[in-house]
Amino acid sequence: MPTPVPASPATIPPVAAVSPSKLSDLEIKDAHLIFSSVWQDLEADFGRENLRFPKEIILLGGAPGAGKGTNTAFITKSRGLTCAPVVVSALLDSPEARALKNAGNMVGDREVVGLLLRQLLRPEYRDGVIIDGFPRTKVQVECLKLLFDKMQALRREFYDTPLSIHFRQPTIHIMVLFVDEKESVQRQLQRGRETAAHNQEVRRSGIGELQEDRPTDHDEALARRRYRVFKEQTWDALQSLKEIFHYHFINAQGSFEEVEQNILRELEYQSTLELDSRTVDRLRGIPVASEIIVGARQQLVKRLDAYVLEHGELFARVTVFIEKKMIPIVIRHAISGVAVINTEDAVLDDPLALAMVIDVFSERGYHAVVDLHRIEVPEHFDTATGRITCRTKKVFRIQIRFQGSEIRRG
């Protein structure tokens, strides 16, 4: 998707106006009526100044059996979130909702939106939250757009007030874990077998907790129907958000490790998409790490060649110093992978020599850090005046880090 550019509060356009959905006029009307009703209830119950929604919302969707539950903990950790995810199916645990879910059907949009928005106002979600299972219908998609509009409006309203910290630049990620129908059905049925075996053992032994046992996980026809409901309703709903929010399509067909790597690649931090525009302006002159490492190897090679061509004598002294005096100490620390060397060698008095040391170790695959410590050493005491004359002793403290050896014991 195109990379959005943070806008100032005065120029933030309403999402619904930027990207109208493909809903019918009746569906749009229903969505607006549902959302208006829910929002009025929230304002009446909490007060407008207390409608403080999460700074970051990750909407986790996916095909049945795609691994949403399995990967939620990993996504939570990778984004630095500290709260448990909001699982929409757990919010809708009434007998009526459970009967609809067991038949592979959906729960009403009004119930979903109302319960979800109230849950998101809880203080533990202020910094960010993962929502599992929303939106699943086009009406819910429209309500999501309306919610984002309201969050932006609240941000504009409180932007220059003491409450502004509670209404920060919101970020919404759409993350879709996808598997094909064959894989989905196989995983659903496998989950059913594993759940049945687990629950049978819990009942027999009395140890552990029963897991949710879905009827769709034991019937291939119901499993296929559940997948097709996803493709016909949820998939289309999520696709319609590609040009509005940060959209991440995750291939979940592979192993856990492969899927985790796919998730990491999709959720690389992009601060300009998440920070307040004032913060972005303040940090604009400081490059991100990914920028300064581009071409770093080529620049290192260029510097080393320049040392030989332009400062050959000094570079020769530095390399001899490294080879004869430093490497023997480094070798003795091969197990730990950390060597700390203190030296007063005069070759390092030249600042360029210090740069050479760092670059030589970098080229050889080490990480070197040099600190200069100045120590005042008494040299003469004048008994007549009591004056102490000192000389400055320069000690270079060089720390070398590298991949240490792994020793297996026993």
Beta strands, then each sheet from edge to edge (+ up, - down):
strand 1: 56-62
strand 2: 86-87
strand 3: 129-132
strand 4: 171-178
strand 5: 246-251
strand 6: 338-343
strand 7: 367-381
strand 8: 388-401
sheet 1: 2+ 3+ 1+ 4+ 5+
sheet 2: 6+ 8- 7+
end
